[in-house]
Amino acid sequence: MTPVRPMIIAALTWIGIAACAAPALSMEYSKHPNEAANENAILASGNIETDEGFRLQMYLSKLSRKPLTVLYLDSTGGSIQGAMAAGRIVYEAKLRTFVTDASAKCLSACTNVFLAGRDYENGKPYRVKGSDNRLGFHNFVPVLQDKQYTAKDAAGVIARAQNTIYELANYFQEIDADLELLGLGLKQKDVYSLRNEDALRFGIHVLDSKTKELVRYESYQRFIKP
């Protein structure tokens, strides 16, 4: 059968498939310096693993019972499936999510966890991006072995890619995230860094890094929605 490695690369680039570039260190959970008497504050930094949902559950189970629990993220991505699993835990537990620490960023699969943040009181989305912090979406990068690929191989990879997009679309609906954010990533060749004004449009609060004033998306959206 005719090898089709060039075709597979072209197809995957066009439809925006595959895994994210990831750092070497696994995600670690620790107490964030902002923790207060009535609040559990968690810092999650590092690479998202396939079992991240379970690892987050384990950490949450050991925390003291407090009225509020918040999650600060600093990650360049990792496993898409692991991010969705962790995001479902965040959503179910009604954790507010933040990317506001100095130099902290949330890229690729990390955004799937971040977007699951919601308010413990009313259940509405509660995600906070620092005005100087990077929230980045991008398409999938194919991970190919150093071998010749057949047409059957290509069809299999494309089918898995389409299934992943379908899963992500369903997940975005589960966590009340705007599907346009998923589309922004799939359309980009490189990482798309979300602008502050667009974050407000997509239901994300923005914390001004200089004044420490929180610009709430509800306050902005009342001017653009009837």
WOLIN-V354137 format. One record per residue. N is the residue number from 1. PHI is phi in whole degrees, -180 to 180 (999 if undefined). OMEGA is omega in radians with two decimals (999 if undefined). NEAR is the number of other C-alpha atoms within 8 Angstrom. Layout:
<<N;PHI;OMEGA;NEAR> <N;PHI;OMEGA;NEAR>>
This chain:
<<1;999;-3.06;3> <2;-69;3.08;5> <3;-65;-3.09;8> <4;-135;-3.13;11> <5;-57;3.10;9> <6;-59;-3.13;6> <7;-66;-3.11;8> <8;-63;-3.14;10> <9;-64;-3.14;9> <10;-63;-3.11;8> <11;-64;-3.10;9> <12;-69;3.11;13> <13;-65;-3.10;10> <14;-68;-3.08;6> <15;-91;3.02;7> <16;74;-3.03;11> <17;-107;2.67;13> <18;110;-2.92;11> <19;-86;-3.07;11> <20;-97;3.03;12> <21;-65;-3.01;8> <22;-137;3.08;8> <23;-73;-3.04;10> <24;-78;-3.02;5> <25;-83;3.09;6> <26;-68;3.14;9> <27;-64;3.10;11> <28;-119;3.13;8> <29;-113;3.14;10> <30;-151;3.12;7> <31;-74;3.11;9> <32;-83;-3.13;9> <33;-57;-3.11;5> <34;-81;-3.10;5> <35;-59;-3.11;10> <36;-124;-3.09;7> <37;-61;-3.10;6> <38;-105;-3.03;7> <39;-146;2.93;11> <40;-88;3.12;14> <41;-116;-3.06;14> <42;-111;3.00;13> <43;-104;3.10;13> <44;-116;-3.09;13> <45;-135;3.11;10> <46;121;-3.06;13> <47;-84;3.14;14> <48;-80;-3.10;15> <49;-96;-3.11;11> <50;-64;-3.13;10> <51;-101;-3.02;8> <52;-63;3.12;12> <53;-60;3.13;15> <54;-66;-3.12;8> <55;-65;3.08;8> <56;-68;3.09;11> <57;-58;-3.14;9> <58;-60;-3.13;8> <59;-67;-3.14;9> <60;-61;-3.09;7> <61;-66;-3.10;6> <62;-95;-3.08;6> <63;-79;3.03;7> <64;-69;3.12;5> <65;-76;3.11;4> <66;-135;-3.09;9> <67;-61;-3.00;6> <68;-134;3.03;9> <69;-132;-3.11;12> <70;-126;-3.07;12> <71;-126;3.07;12> <72;-99;-3.05;14> <73;-111;3.01;15> <74;-152;-3.02;12> <75;-154;3.07;15> <76;-98;3.02;15> <77;122;-3.09;17> <78;141;-3.07;17> <79;-72;3.09;12> <80;-67;3.14;11> <81;-63;3.10;7> <82;-64;3.13;14> <83;-67;3.11;18> <84;-66;3.11;12> <85;-64;3.11;11> <86;-66;3.13;13> <87;-62;3.10;15> <88;-66;3.07;12> <89;-65;3.12;11> <90;-58;-3.11;13> <91;-67;-3.12;12> <92;-65;-3.10;6> <93;-84;-3.13;7> <94;55;3.09;12> <95;-96;2.99;14> <96;-76;-3.12;14> <97;-116;-3.08;16> <98;-136;2.88;13> <99;-129;-2.98;15> <100;-133;-3.13;13> <101;-67;3.10;8> <102;-56;3.13;5> <103;71;3.13;5> <104;-70;3.10;12> <105;-144;3.11;12> <106;-139;-3.04;16> <107;-120;2.98;13> <108;56;-3.07;14> <109;-58;3.13;14> <110;-57;-3.11;15> <111;-64;3.11;13> <112;-68;3.06;12> <113;-77;-3.11;14> <114;-56;-3.07;13> <115;-69;3.13;12> <116;-80;-3.11;16> <117;-62;3.07;16> <118;-151;-3.05;14> <119;-80;-3.10;12> <120;-72;-3.09;10> <121;-86;-3.05;4> <122;-116;3.10;5> <123;76;3.14;8> <124;-79;3.13;6> <125;-53;3.08;12> <126;-143;3.12;11> <127;-130;-3.07;15> <128;-123;3.07;12> <129;-108;3.03;16> <130;-70;-3.07;14> <131;-62;3.11;10> <132;-100;-3.09;6> <133;-96;-3.06;13> <134;-100;3.03;12> <135;-118;-2.95;12> <136;-120;3.11;12> <137;-115;3.04;15> <138;-153;3.13;14> <139;-76;-3.13;14> <140;-86;3.12;10> <141;-105;-3.10;12> <142;-66;3.05;10> <143;-105;-3.04;6> <144;-112;3.05;4> <145;-79;-3.14;4> <146;-83;-3.13;4> <147;-154;3.06;4> <148;-81;-3.13;7> <149;-111;3.10;10> <150;-97;3.09;11> <151;-61;3.10;9> <152;-65;3.08;6> <153;-59;-3.12;8> <154;-61;-3.13;12> <155;-62;3.14;8> <156;-66;3.14;8> <157;-65;-3.14;8> <158;-65;3.12;11> <159;-64;3.12;8> <160;-65;3.12;8> <161;-64;3.13;10> <162;-62;3.11;8> <163;-65;3.12;8> <164;-64;3.11;8> <165;-63;3.11;8> <166;-63;3.11;8> <167;-62;-3.14;8> <168;-65;3.13;9> <169;-62;3.09;10> <170;-65;3.14;8> <171;-63;3.13;9> <172;-59;3.10;11> <173;-68;3.11;10> <174;-58;-3.01;7> <175;-96;3.10;10> <176;62;3.08;8> <177;-109;-3.10;12> <178;-68;-3.13;10> <179;-64;3.12;9> <180;-64;3.09;6> <181;-65;3.08;10> <182;-64;3.13;11> <183;-64;3.13;8> <184;-59;3.14;11> <185;-68;-3.07;12> <186;-68;-3.11;12> <187;-85;-3.00;9> <188;-95;3.01;10> <189;-79;3.12;6> <190;-114;3.14;6> <191;-63;3.09;11> <192;-98;3.12;10> <193;-87;-3.07;8> <194;-71;3.11;10> <195;-75;-3.10;6> <196;-59;-3.12;9> <197;-67;3.09;6> <198;-76;3.09;8> <199;-57;3.12;14> <200;-64;3.14;14> <201;-68;-3.10;10> <202;-97;3.04;10> <203;82;3.13;12> <204;-122;3.06;14> <205;-69;3.11;14> <206;-123;3.10;15> <207;-97;3.11;13> <208;-66;-3.06;12> <209;-66;-3.12;10> <210;-90;-3.07;4> <211;-92;-3.08;5> <212;65;3.08;7> <213;-85;3.11;7> <214;-91;3.07;8> <215;-94;-3.07;10> <216;-85;-3.10;10> <217;-65;3.13;14> <218;-62;-3.13;7> <219;-66;3.12;8> <220;-75;-3.02;11> <221;-67;3.13;10> <222;-68;3.09;8> <223;-91;-3.07;7> <224;-115;3.12;6> <225;-118;-3.13;5> <226;-68;999;4>>
